[in-house]
Amino acid sequence: MAKFLLFNSTLSLLCGCWLAFMELFLRHPGYWARFSVAISISVIALSTILVLTLRLGIGVERWLLIGAIVLISIGGYSFLHNLSAAHFEGFVLLISLVLVIQGLMMLTLMGRRVPLAPAS
């Protein structure tokens, strides 16, 4: 399960970096707010990857539970907003599902002693 969280976090990191790059490249009105959200997604995903791979401890993992709630909020809002939008965007649907799944997995796995690989 921790390996799937690591994979999902890597996917979230790539999505967040892509969204941030596109916001800076396209510069639609209000892009700074969306750029900030994309950077937040990237930072939370990178932090999750570092905590899982470096095994920084339960105390650090518990701080990431706030990040899990943020990811669930961003993903849920994006999902609902996309459903009611005039133009449905498939990439928003996929990214919002990835964020919600990562947030839920972080809530269930982080803050406990869950090794990345089973002990032999």
Sequence and secondary structure as in RCSB ss.txt:
>XXXX:A:sequence
MAKFLLFNSTLSLLCGCWLAFMELFLRHPGYWARFSVAISISVIALSTILVLTLRLGIGVERWLLIGAIVLISIG
GYSFLHNLSAAHFEGFVLLISLVLVIQGLMMLTLMGRRVPLAPAS
>XXXX:A:secstr
 HHHHHHHHHHHHHHHHHHHHHHHHH  TTHHHHHHHHHHHHHHHHHHHHHHHHT  HHHHHHHHHHHHHHHHHH
HHHHHHHHHSSS  HHHHHHHHHHHHHHHHHHHHTTS   SS   
